[in-house]
């Protein structure tokens, strides 16, 4: 029984060139290998997002629902975010 299936795909010129470049560099033996690697990476990314949602986001949402007093007021959240962004900007300007 055949374990592969041929497909015909259309890619934007830039992506098609990226696939060809990967093959011509010797990093991959064929265009199909490049596409398979990309699909494996996409699958791994999706699995990681699903895991994060199940293991971190849902428990945090459940904890918040169970104890709404844990919430940080929006004004405090904005203040913390602004402070973080100011620190990021300061760090970038120091590195230049």
Biotite code that builds the C-alpha atoms (Angstrom):
import biotite.structure as struc

atoms = struc.array([
    struc.Atom([0.000, 0.000, 0.000], chain_id="A", res_id=1, res_name="UNK", atom_name="CA", element="C"),
    struc.Atom([1.280, 3.472, -0.882], chain_id="A", res_id=2, res_name="UNK", atom_name="CA", element="C"),
    struc.Atom([2.254, 5.636, 2.092], chain_id="A", res_id=3, res_name="UNK", atom_name="CA", element="C"),
    struc.Atom([2.575, 8.939, 0.226], chain_id="A", res_id=4, res_name="UNK", atom_name="CA", element="C"),
    struc.Atom([0.273, 11.053, -1.874], chain_id="A", res_id=5, res_name="UNK", atom_name="CA", element="C"),
    struc.Atom([1.300, 13.448, -4.601], chain_id="A", res_id=6, res_name="UNK", atom_name="CA", element="C"),
    struc.Atom([-0.101, 16.958, -4.341], chain_id="A", res_id=7, res_name="UNK", atom_name="CA", element="C"),
    struc.Atom([0.112, 19.962, -6.575], chain_id="A", res_id=8, res_name="UNK", atom_name="CA", element="C"),
    struc.Atom([0.588, 23.214, -4.661], chain_id="A", res_id=9, res_name="UNK", atom_name="CA", element="C"),
    struc.Atom([0.975, 26.843, -5.622], chain_id="A", res_id=10, res_name="UNK", atom_name="CA", element="C"),
    struc.Atom([3.300, 29.081, -3.637], chain_id="A", res_id=11, res_name="UNK", atom_name="CA", element="C"),
    struc.Atom([4.081, 32.775, -3.810], chain_id="A", res_id=12, res_name="UNK", atom_name="CA", element="C"),
    struc.Atom([7.269, 33.391, -5.795], chain_id="A", res_id=13, res_name="UNK", atom_name="CA", element="C"),
    struc.Atom([9.247, 34.266, -2.643], chain_id="A", res_id=14, res_name="UNK", atom_name="CA", element="C"),
    struc.Atom([8.261, 31.016, -0.902], chain_id="A", res_id=15, res_name="UNK", atom_name="CA", element="C"),
    struc.Atom([8.976, 28.935, -3.988], chain_id="A", res_id=16, res_name="UNK", atom_name="CA", element="C"),
    struc.Atom([12.426, 30.517, -4.176], chain_id="A", res_id=17, res_name="UNK", atom_name="CA", element="C"),
    struc.Atom([12.993, 29.777, -0.496], chain_id="A", res_id=18, res_name="UNK", atom_name="CA", element="C"),
    struc.Atom([12.200, 26.100, -1.132], chain_id="A", res_id=19, res_name="UNK", atom_name="CA", element="C"),
    struc.Atom([14.560, 25.994, -4.116], chain_id="A", res_id=20, res_name="UNK", atom_name="CA", element="C"),
    struc.Atom([17.301, 27.737, -2.120], chain_id="A", res_id=21, res_name="UNK", atom_name="CA", element="C"),
    struc.Atom([17.040, 25.155, 0.676], chain_id="A", res_id=22, res_name="UNK", atom_name="CA", element="C"),
    struc.Atom([17.501, 22.356, -1.856], chain_id="A", res_id=23, res_name="UNK", atom_name="CA", element="C"),
    struc.Atom([20.309, 24.057, -3.775], chain_id="A", res_id=24, res_name="UNK", atom_name="CA", element="C"),
    struc.Atom([22.200, 24.765, -0.546], chain_id="A", res_id=25, res_name="UNK", atom_name="CA", element="C"),
    struc.Atom([22.208, 21.031, 0.188], chain_id="A", res_id=26, res_name="UNK", atom_name="CA", element="C"),
    struc.Atom([20.231, 21.496, 3.391], chain_id="A", res_id=27, res_name="UNK", atom_name="CA", element="C"),
    struc.Atom([17.463, 19.323, 1.917], chain_id="A", res_id=28, res_name="UNK", atom_name="CA", element="C"),
    struc.Atom([17.573, 16.684, -0.787], chain_id="A", res_id=29, res_name="UNK", atom_name="CA", element="C"),
    struc.Atom([14.290, 17.650, -2.433], chain_id="A", res_id=30, res_name="UNK", atom_name="CA", element="C"),
    struc.Atom([11.535, 20.219, -2.503], chain_id="A", res_id=31, res_name="UNK", atom_name="CA", element="C"),
    struc.Atom([9.238, 17.647, -0.905], chain_id="A", res_id=32, res_name="UNK", atom_name="CA", element="C"),
    struc.Atom([11.598, 17.351, 2.074], chain_id="A", res_id=33, res_name="UNK", atom_name="CA", element="C"),
    struc.Atom([11.481, 21.125, 2.570], chain_id="A", res_id=34, res_name="UNK", atom_name="CA", element="C"),
    struc.Atom([7.685, 21.135, 2.543], chain_id="A", res_id=35, res_name="UNK", atom_name="CA", element="C"),
    struc.Atom([7.531, 18.144, 4.909], chain_id="A", res_id=36, res_name="UNK", atom_name="CA", element="C"),
    struc.Atom([9.902, 19.901, 7.335], chain_id="A", res_id=37, res_name="UNK", atom_name="CA", element="C"),
    struc.Atom([7.724, 23.010, 7.216], chain_id="A", res_id=38, res_name="UNK", atom_name="CA", element="C"),
    struc.Atom([4.600, 20.988, 7.925], chain_id="A", res_id=39, res_name="UNK", atom_name="CA", element="C"),
    struc.Atom([6.317, 19.206, 10.818], chain_id="A", res_id=40, res_name="UNK", atom_name="CA", element="C"),
    struc.Atom([7.309, 22.606, 12.268], chain_id="A", res_id=41, res_name="UNK", atom_name="CA", element="C"),
    struc.Atom([3.735, 23.865, 11.866], chain_id="A", res_id=42, res_name="UNK", atom_name="CA", element="C"),
    struc.Atom([2.412, 20.771, 13.593], chain_id="A", res_id=43, res_name="UNK", atom_name="CA", element="C"),
    struc.Atom([4.892, 21.188, 16.469], chain_id="A", res_id=44, res_name="UNK", atom_name="CA", element="C"),
    struc.Atom([3.943, 24.848, 16.835], chain_id="A", res_id=45, res_name="UNK", atom_name="CA", element="C"),
    struc.Atom([0.239, 23.982, 16.946], chain_id="A", res_id=46, res_name="UNK", atom_name="CA", element="C"),
    struc.Atom([0.883, 21.279, 19.541], chain_id="A", res_id=47, res_name="UNK", atom_name="CA", element="C"),
    struc.Atom([2.896, 23.720, 21.671], chain_id="A", res_id=48, res_name="UNK", atom_name="CA", element="C"),
    struc.Atom([0.092, 26.292, 21.536], chain_id="A", res_id=49, res_name="UNK", atom_name="CA", element="C"),
    struc.Atom([-2.495, 23.669, 22.463], chain_id="A", res_id=50, res_name="UNK", atom_name="CA", element="C"),
    struc.Atom([-0.321, 22.523, 25.384], chain_id="A", res_id=51, res_name="UNK", atom_name="CA", element="C"),
    struc.Atom([0.136, 26.128, 26.598], chain_id="A", res_id=52, res_name="UNK", atom_name="CA", element="C"),
    struc.Atom([-3.603, 26.769, 26.411], chain_id="A", res_id=53, res_name="UNK", atom_name="CA", element="C"),
    struc.Atom([-4.456, 23.589, 28.306], chain_id="A", res_id=54, res_name="UNK", atom_name="CA", element="C"),
    struc.Atom([-1.694, 23.745, 30.913], chain_id="A", res_id=55, res_name="UNK", atom_name="CA", element="C"),
    struc.Atom([-1.367, 27.470, 31.561], chain_id="A", res_id=56, res_name="UNK", atom_name="CA", element="C"),
    struc.Atom([-4.159, 29.598, 30.135], chain_id="A", res_id=57, res_name="UNK", atom_name="CA", element="C"),
    struc.Atom([-7.143, 27.485, 31.162], chain_id="A", res_id=58, res_name="UNK", atom_name="CA", element="C"),
    struc.Atom([-5.904, 26.922, 34.738], chain_id="A", res_id=59, res_name="UNK", atom_name="CA", element="C"),
    struc.Atom([-5.227, 30.681, 35.078], chain_id="A", res_id=60, res_name="UNK", atom_name="CA", element="C"),
    struc.Atom([-8.718, 31.486, 33.792], chain_id="A", res_id=61, res_name="UNK", atom_name="CA", element="C"),
    struc.Atom([-10.238, 28.920, 36.144], chain_id="A", res_id=62, res_name="UNK", atom_name="CA", element="C"),
    struc.Atom([-8.289, 30.361, 39.092], chain_id="A", res_id=63, res_name="UNK", atom_name="CA", element="C"),
    struc.Atom([-9.486, 33.850, 38.192], chain_id="A", res_id=64, res_name="UNK", atom_name="CA", element="C"),
    struc.Atom([-13.082, 32.643, 37.972], chain_id="A", res_id=65, res_name="UNK", atom_name="CA", element="C"),
    struc.Atom([-12.738, 30.938, 41.355], chain_id="A", res_id=66, res_name="UNK", atom_name="CA", element="C"),
    struc.Atom([-11.265, 34.046, 43.025], chain_id="A", res_id=67, res_name="UNK", atom_name="CA", element="C"),
    struc.Atom([-12.016, 37.292, 41.159], chain_id="A", res_id=68, res_name="UNK", atom_name="CA", element="C"),
    struc.Atom([-10.192, 39.278, 43.844], chain_id="A", res_id=69, res_name="UNK", atom_name="CA", element="C"),
    struc.Atom([-6.932, 38.091, 42.225], chain_id="A", res_id=70, res_name="UNK", atom_name="CA", element="C"),
    struc.Atom([-7.563, 40.459, 39.316], chain_id="A", res_id=71, res_name="UNK", atom_name="CA", element="C"),
    struc.Atom([-5.247, 43.402, 38.827], chain_id="A", res_id=72, res_name="UNK", atom_name="CA", element="C"),
    struc.Atom([-7.162, 46.617, 38.130], chain_id="A", res_id=73, res_name="UNK", atom_name="CA", element="C"),
    struc.Atom([-6.842, 47.887, 34.558], chain_id="A", res_id=74, res_name="UNK", atom_name="CA", element="C"),
    struc.Atom([-5.133, 51.112, 35.691], chain_id="A", res_id=75, res_name="UNK", atom_name="CA", element="C"),
    struc.Atom([-2.434, 49.087, 37.460], chain_id="A", res_id=76, res_name="UNK", atom_name="CA", element="C"),
    struc.Atom([-2.076, 46.800, 34.458], chain_id="A", res_id=77, res_name="UNK", atom_name="CA", element="C"),
    struc.Atom([-1.583, 49.813, 32.165], chain_id="A", res_id=78, res_name="UNK", atom_name="CA", element="C"),
    struc.Atom([0.967, 51.280, 34.579], chain_id="A", res_id=79, res_name="UNK", atom_name="CA", element="C"),
    struc.Atom([2.953, 48.022, 34.668], chain_id="A", res_id=80, res_name="UNK", atom_name="CA", element="C"),
    struc.Atom([2.790, 47.662, 30.895], chain_id="A", res_id=81, res_name="UNK", atom_name="CA", element="C"),
    struc.Atom([3.963, 51.238, 30.351], chain_id="A", res_id=82, res_name="UNK", atom_name="CA", element="C"),
    struc.Atom([6.837, 50.695, 32.770], chain_id="A", res_id=83, res_name="UNK", atom_name="CA", element="C"),
    struc.Atom([7.809, 47.511, 30.938], chain_id="A", res_id=84, res_name="UNK", atom_name="CA", element="C"),
    struc.Atom([7.689, 49.237, 27.539], chain_id="A", res_id=85, res_name="UNK", atom_name="CA", element="C"),
    struc.Atom([9.745, 52.171, 28.851], chain_id="A", res_id=86, res_name="UNK", atom_name="CA", element="C"),
    struc.Atom([12.346, 49.692, 30.093], chain_id="A", res_id=87, res_name="UNK", atom_name="CA", element="C"),
    struc.Atom([12.412, 47.956, 26.717], chain_id="A", res_id=88, res_name="UNK", atom_name="CA", element="C"),
    struc.Atom([12.937, 51.266, 24.920], chain_id="A", res_id=89, res_name="UNK", atom_name="CA", element="C"),
    struc.Atom([15.682, 52.286, 27.347], chain_id="A", res_id=90, res_name="UNK", atom_name="CA", element="C"),
    struc.Atom([17.454, 48.965, 26.809], chain_id="A", res_id=91, res_name="UNK", atom_name="CA", element="C"),
    struc.Atom([17.344, 49.371, 23.031], chain_id="A", res_id=92, res_name="UNK", atom_name="CA", element="C"),
    struc.Atom([18.726, 52.902, 23.126], chain_id="A", res_id=93, res_name="UNK", atom_name="CA", element="C"),
    struc.Atom([21.573, 51.818, 25.412], chain_id="A", res_id=94, res_name="UNK", atom_name="CA", element="C"),
    struc.Atom([22.592, 49.053, 22.985], chain_id="A", res_id=95, res_name="UNK", atom_name="CA", element="C"),
    struc.Atom([22.914, 51.408, 20.002], chain_id="A", res_id=96, res_name="UNK", atom_name="CA", element="C"),
])
